[in-house]
Amino acid sequence: MDEKLVQILFMIVLTLYILVKDAFVPLIKKLNGTKHNPINLDRFYQSFLDFKKAQEWINKKFEKNIEKLDERLDSLERRK
């Protein structure tokens, strides 16, 4: 019985949070005359570029490691 009560309370709190966040806050900002822009596209694009640079760096590092392991495997095969 206690678990059901906790689940019901959690769902009520979650519903209220979503309602306030997605409905009331934008409505209040609209009534006050402030523009509501939840996504700053410049920041989003810069984050995307940073991610791509990091991804390229990691890929290069993996390629170097793979090449080293291939060379090591070739040298070990030659010894046999």
Secondary structure in CASP SS format (residue, H / E / C, confidence):
PFRMAT SS
TARGET T0000
AUTHOR 0000-0000-0000
METHOD secondary structure of the structure
MODEL  1
M C 1.00
D H 1.00
E H 1.00
K H 1.00
L H 1.00
V H 1.00
Q H 1.00
I H 1.00
L H 1.00
F H 1.00
M H 1.00
I H 1.00
V H 1.00
L H 1.00
T H 1.00
L H 1.00
Y H 1.00
I H 1.00
L H 1.00
V H 1.00
K H 1.00
D H 1.00
A H 1.00
F H 1.00
V H 1.00
P H 1.00
L H 1.00
I H 1.00
K H 1.00
K H 1.00
L H 1.00
N H 1.00
G C 1.00
T C 1.00
K C 1.00
H C 1.00
N C 1.00
P C 1.00
I C 1.00
N C 1.00
L H 1.00
D H 1.00
R H 1.00
F H 1.00
Y H 1.00
Q H 1.00
S H 1.00
F H 1.00
L H 1.00
D H 1.00
F H 1.00
K H 1.00
K H 1.00
A H 1.00
Q H 1.00
E H 1.00
W H 1.00
I H 1.00
N H 1.00
K H 1.00
K H 1.00
F H 1.00
E H 1.00
K H 1.00
N H 1.00
I H 1.00
E H 1.00
K H 1.00
L H 1.00
D H 1.00
E H 1.00
R H 1.00
L H 1.00
D H 1.00
S H 1.00
L H 1.00
E H 1.00
R H 1.00
R H 1.00
K C 1.00
END
